């Protein structure tokens, strides 16, 4: 069994075949990676950059369909990301979040406004109680928004969409503090203290 830190040499073609075989599970939808617990086979020289670009052995993967395929067998365990098939698990590096939220639409739902986001691999994710927004402090003092996609995998919301969220934001009293945030899918996602947001504005 491979040890953590050991690099696996796999051809992109072989990896693609393994991913395609794993993704060809019966029925529609994503492969059931949460049910797979194969042996760890080492780390792969694959990286997802902050801007969402996938690299293999230092070279960008230029085929969107291939990136989409690999994204369907992505899994996160104990803070580390893996590509998983029923027979093997290989580690990859993720600089920030594995996905980017690049488009947003506003729909009306029974419980009010529902925001839906498209990721850079063309998944549409509703922002609701199951797919929450969270906001982290950035080094420049601003906020970095993330959307929960599935099973501890997150999408970083682009800066342009973040400004759209701010434009739609509102103030609410949360646990005795006036917070600024956004409502979607019947949930309120607090961005920051309302006074802090005013100071930044």
C-alpha positions in Angstrom: 0.0 0.0 0.0 1.3 3.5 -0.9 2.3 5.9 1.8 1.1 9.5 2.1 3.5 11.7 0.0 4.5 8.9 -2.4 3.8 10.1 -6.0 2.0 7.8 -8.4 3.0 7.8 -12.0 -0.2 7.4 -14.1 -0.7 8.4 -17.7 -3.5 10.8 -18.3 -5.1 8.3 -20.7 -5.1 5.6 -18.0 -6.5 7.9 -15.5 -9.2 9.0 -17.9 -10.2 5.4 -18.6 -10.4 4.6 -14.9 -12.5 7.8 -14.3 -14.8 7.0 -17.2 -15.3 3.4 -16.0 -16.1 4.7 -12.5 -18.5 7.4 -13.8 -20.4 4.9 -15.9 -22.4 3.7 -12.9 -26.0 2.6 -13.4 -28.7 5.3 -13.4 -28.2 9.0 -13.8 -26.4 11.4 -11.6 -22.9 11.5 -10.1 -21.0 8.4 -9.2 -21.5 7.2 -5.6 -18.0 8.1 -4.4 -19.3 8.4 -0.8 -19.8 4.6 -0.9 -16.4 3.8 -2.2 -13.5 3.1 0.2 -10.7 1.7 -1.9 -7.0 1.5 -0.8 -4.9 4.7 -1.0 -2.5 4.4 -3.9 -0.4 7.5 -3.4 -0.4 11.1 -4.5 -0.9 12.1 -8.2 0.8 15.1 -9.7 -2.5 16.9 -10.3 -3.5 20.3 -8.9 -6.5 22.5 -9.0 -5.4 26.1 -9.0 -7.1 29.0 -7.3 -8.7 30.1 -10.6 -10.2 26.6 -11.1 -7.7 25.4 -13.7 -6.7 21.7 -13.4 -3.1 20.9 -14.0 -1.6 17.4 -14.7 2.2 17.2 -14.3 2.4 20.9 -14.5 0.4 21.3 -17.7 -3.1 22.7 -17.8 -5.8 20.2 -18.8 -7.4 22.0 -21.7 -10.3 19.7 -22.3 -13.4 20.9 -20.3 -15.0 17.4 -20.8 -12.0 15.8 -19.1 -12.1 18.2 -16.2 -15.8 17.6 -15.8 -15.1 13.8 -15.8 -12.5 14.1 -13.1 -14.7 16.4 -11.0 -17.3 13.7 -10.8 -15.0 11.3 -8.9 -13.6 13.9 -6.5 -13.8 13.3 -2.8 -12.6 15.1 0.3 -11.6 13.3 3.5 -9.9 14.9 6.5 -9.1 18.1 4.7 -7.4 16.4 1.7 -8.8 15.8 -1.8 -8.7 12.6 -3.7 -9.8 11.1 -7.1 -11.6 7.9 -6.2 -12.8 4.9 -8.2 -14.1 1.6 -6.7 -10.6 0.1 -6.8 -8.2 3.0 -6.1 -7.8 6.4 -4.4 -5.1 8.9 -5.4 -4.4 12.2 -3.7 -4.4 15.6 -5.6 -3.6 19.1 -4.5 -6.3 21.8 -4.3 -5.0 25.4 -3.8 -8.2 26.8 -2.5 -11.6 25.2 -3.4 -12.0 22.6 -6.1 -14.8 24.4 -7.9 -15.7 28.0 -8.8 -19.2 29.4 -8.8 -19.2 31.4 -12.1 -22.8 32.3 -12.7 -25.9 33.1 -10.6 -29.6 33.2 -11.3 -32.4 34.3 -9.1 -35.6 32.2 -9.0 -38.7 32.5 -6.9 -39.5 29.6 -4.6 -42.4 28.8 -2.3 -40.3 30.2 0.6 -39.0 33.3 -1.2 -36.0 33.9 -3.3 -33.8 31.0 -4.4 -30.3 31.7 -5.8 -28.8 29.1 -8.0 -25.2 28.9 -9.0 -23.4 27.3 -11.9 -20.0 26.0 -11.3 -17.0 25.9 -13.7 -17.8 22.3 -14.4 -21.4 23.1 -15.3 -23.1 21.8 -12.1 -26.1 23.9 -11.0 -26.3 24.2 -7.2 -29.2 25.8 -5.3 -28.3 27.9 -2.4 -30.4 26.6 0.5 -30.1 24.8 3.8 -28.3 21.8 2.2 -26.0 24.0 0.1 -25.0 26.8 2.3 -22.9 30.0 1.7 -20.1 30.7 4.1 -17.8 33.7 4.2 -14.1 33.7 5.2 -11.9 36.6 6.0 -9.5 37.4 3.1 -5.9 38.6 3.5 -6.9 42.0 2.1 -9.5 42.4 4.8 -12.4 41.6 2.5 -14.6 38.5 2.5 -14.2 35.3 0.4 -17.6 33.5 -0.2 -17.9 29.8 -0.7 -20.9 27.6 -1.7 -21.3 24.1 -0.5 -21.6 21.9 -3.6 -21.7 18.3 -2.1 -20.1 16.1 0.5 -17.6 18.6 1.9 -16.7 19.9 -1.6 -17.0 23.7 -2.0 -17.0 26.3 -4.8 -15.4 29.6 -4.4 -17.8 32.4 -5.5 -16.2 34.7 -8.0 -15.5 38.3 -7.1 -18.1 39.6 -9.6 -20.8 37.4 -8.1 -19.8 38.4 -4.6 -20.5 42.0 -5.5 -23.9 40.9 -6.7 -24.6 39.2 -3.4 -23.6 42.4 -1.5 -26.0 44.4 -3.7 -28.8 42.0 -2.7 -27.8 41.9 0.9 -29.8 43.0 3.9 -29.5 43.5 7.7 -31.0 41.2 10.2 -30.6 40.8 14.0 -28.9 37.4 14.7 -28.4 36.4 18.3 -28.5 40.0 19.4 -26.1 41.3 16.7 -27.0 43.2 13.6 -25.6 41.2 10.8 -25.4 41.8 7.0 -26.2 38.8 4.8 -28.2 37.3 2.0 -31.4 35.3 2.0 -31.9 32.3 -0.3 -33.9 29.1 -0.1 -35.6 30.1 3.1 -32.2 30.6 4.9 -30.2 33.7 5.9 -26.5 33.5 5.4 -24.7 36.1 7.4 -21.7 37.7 5.7 -20.3 39.9 8.5 -21.2 42.4 11.2 -23.4 45.1 9.7 -21.2 47.8 11.1 -18.1 46.2 9.5 -19.8 46.1 6.1 -20.8 49.8 6.4 -17.2 50.7 7.3 -15.9 48.9 4.2 -18.5 50.6 2.0 
